[in-house]
Amino acid sequence: MHYLWYILFECFIAAFLAFFIAEYYIITNKKFPFIYELMNVYNFMILILFLKMLSIEYLKLSNFLLFISLIIFYVRTFKTARDKFDSRFRSMILSFGYTRESYFYKFLMKRILLRGSEGFAFSIAIILLYNKIPLWIDLENNFNEFMYIFIFLFIAGIVKSSNFGKLSRI
């Protein structure tokens, strides 16, 4: 039970920090770094699985990297929500005389927080699910099988984050 509260607290703090990072990039109209593009669902699952394996030997390092990866994942979910809403309504709302800040607080923040709560719940579920998998039992004998999982999830993550074949405005 204590572990659940710890995960909830860690995920909440990471989501809180990620919201302010996303807010900064959106209000200042800066481009998000490419690292946020790579942190889609597949790559997040790979990273959590890798950190689960790393926590067997290096618990503190694993917890720190989990916190950083949660921040990056949450910023990615906020960015995705912004992209979906921005592509349709930003120019129209800004043409009504709203500033970027008022646009963010009056229109965009609700959608971002809703999408962020989805990412929050997903990340907690994945972390709790991976903590139920006893990886340490046959890890030495089946390391190649885990590497295949990593490789295929990583390929799926790269394909998901690439812009090849997508219609987009340039």
ABEGO torsion letter per residue (X at the ends): XAAAAAAAAAAAAAAAAAAAAAAAAAAAGBBBBAAAAABBAAAAAAAAAAAAAAAAABAAAAAAAAAAAAAAAAAAAAAAAAAAAAAAAAAAAAAAGBBAAAAAAAAAAAAAAAAAAAAAAAAAAAAAAAAABBAAAAAAAAAAAAAAAAAAAAAAAAAAABABGBBBBX
